[in-house]
């Protein structure tokens, strides 16, 4: 094999044939002699040596992968099981500068894959510093034997001290180059201990990165300690920070961008796990688990990491065909879309879990069909995957984690443009999805409910770029059409708020209400549905005020946006009721404090501050009771002292209305305008289509009379020349052979040539040939076109095929005999396009008459496909006989009968 696909197995080293998901080769670790990089420095090749059979003979294979470093690191974790060279590194006695500002004795072992930190008392590996994640080494000048491992991708410093400092660093650099194929270096500029203390957290050492926005008390569950350890889990603007509650020292710090998934334990309602893209897993327990996860999910997504979700089942690393740190290839996405429609192992649940493990939660990355004859129809793949998931609605999976995975897979599909449009365009999509959702909500499982509502939110508001507001309007009209369904959603919302549970469910339902009621999303909600839902929410207004005390900032923001919509869009009675509740529930002082004293650069905090200021204005407008309260809170003397001659800012950055619907609609209108040249070309194309259909009727009638074939209804298809001079097939369901009249096609070609300002037509008499590729013309004879012009087929075909990514191996035109062009009957230019699905197969054109016979072969050899040749014969009665083929079958009429 020339390339090892990006698929790491952790129980065995294997090569996986991705196309069919079947095992090709497998070597138990006991048969492995060694594995290592080929060549020095950064590269892609590595070698694998293994024993053959039970003998002593060995064989070495070479492979290539873009992720050689990661693959070698994972394979070398099992080095002690190899048959030969059970490599064990040398151990060194060291001291580590602990986060508690104490020195602790540890052992460091330099191994082929990294540096292991070992507890000298239990002889157990506490942690490993993989070479792939080490950025370098740096010495600490005023710390005896001190050196730092710069680790983690953001300059995190780990300080050790040892008498063998130089030997440790030198050995690690050698092992990294010999076994992993990467070059590590000792930095020339050293550090002082004070520098280490200041820069210990790397680029996240600043106050903005470590200042808490929310804090939760948790119990950390780790193998380092026999019992859970109490910690404070703090959420900052950019990081997840773990602090010691006694000293408030930072224990660990992880950027939000490195979070991969959040796992809720099914058996214990307090336990959750955080998975990171570098493979680390942190397990915690908290009495406020759902509130913590809702806040963490909001922070991670606000940092730009949109691929994170909350789920019940942990990620099976062996199911992902690539690294956690980057999206999978387009080929892998397409394969897993197919696996949903036709699971290779017959296990649909397994296919869904594999799909979720490989496809980003933000949606299918390669979801748009690219230009090219060989391009895959991504929209069709997505639609088939959706239908496969909805086909399971009759009997929902008994296990909640499986049902949750179904909704998360649908969410990934509808987050793409094709999936978003399919909601109203794909038959039975709405009905089947509605049945599946209603049945799932009846289970009263928070994980399933959150996944289902989050999927509905992806249908309410597009999660992809270049979206259509009209499609958003259609989707909302379908989702909000059932009053009973909306009542059930609000009932769940109210129940969770009153019981203080289900923070994730509350957060997703607030998103649903935001997309339906809050500007600017409400502009695509139907007026009648908007009024109905607004009235339902306003009747439970007291519930919203309880959420203003919630520890999750995301829930406070969602409740504030819905409250703003209720007051602004409701009638005067509703607004007055909300003003009274704002005082009785204590919401006004809280938001006044937020609006006055929030100082931050975090966009979420600034958005909440702007929202709080807006709510304070709504609650105090024409409300004398609220104004009297403000006078008592802010005495006249204080207001006079704070008086400033500076002008009041007239306009602040609008952080609540983040979408300009008018601009989006204008851009869509401009994109949909048809250019003048396309309008002219379309008019000419219609004339050609009409002519082609008339000729086809004559041809088929001629065949039926000759061969005695019963008349059948035949549907014609049409190939249109687009602005890139390439072919677009209007209907791809059949193989098509289209014959066009040169008289009708020539004006179109001449117009395109003029538009591109370069000659595409040459005189018929200026034919010349070369051995490989000749530029030649096809004479049009006395077809009513003056000047005997001809089409330069070489240039035309090159333009057509280059756009579609096809290489023309050869192109030549040869004449069997001299021609008297002026005496030829009208000649037809045949354009043959054989399409099976999206594949250009190839063709040969044979033209001529019995009196004046000449040959025009065009050979198209496409790599990876068998050339399929068709012949078209013309006789002197101007009848032409294209050999129609359907779905790759043999020609309906044999060419030998035509010759006879």
Protein Blocks (a to p, Z undefined) as FASTA:
>chain_A
ZZdcddddfkbccdddfklopafbdcdfklpnbdcdededjdfbdcddddehjblbdcdd
ddddfklmmmmmmmmmmmmmpmbhpacddddddddddfkopacdddddddfkbccdddfk
lopafbdcdfklpgbdcddfklghiacddehhlopacddddfklmmmmmmmmmmmmmmno
pacdddfbdcdfklmmmmmnommlpfklmmcfbdcddddddfkbmbdcdddddddfkbcc
dddfklopafbdcdfklpfbdcddfklmkbccdddfkopacddddfklmmmmmmmmmmmm
mnopakbccdfbdcdfklpgcdfkbccdfklmmmmmmmmmmcfklpaklmmmmmmmmpcf
kbpfblcccedjkbccfklmmmmmmmmmmmmmmpgcfblklmmmmmmmmmmmmmpmklmm
mmmmpghklmmmmmmmmmmmmnopaklmmmmmmmmmmmmpccbehiafklmmmmmmmmmm
pmklmmmmmmmmmmmmmnopaklmmmmmmmmmmmmmpcfklmmgcfklmmmmmmmmmmmm
mmmmmmmmpfblklmmmmmmmmmmmmmmmcfklmmmmmmmmmmnommmmmmmmmmmgccf
bfklmmmmmmmmmmmmmmmgoplklmmmmmmmmcfklmmmmpcfbdcdfbdcdfklmccf
klmmmmmmmmmpccfklmmmmmmmmmmmmmmmmmmmmmmmmmmmmnopacdddddddddd
dfkopacdfblkbccdddddfklmmmmmmmmmmmnopafbdcfklgccdfkbccddddeb
jnopghiiacdfklmmmmmmmmnopacfbacdddfbdcdfklpccdddddddddehjacf
bdcddeddfklgcddddddddehiacddddddddfkopacddddeehiacfbdfklmmZZ
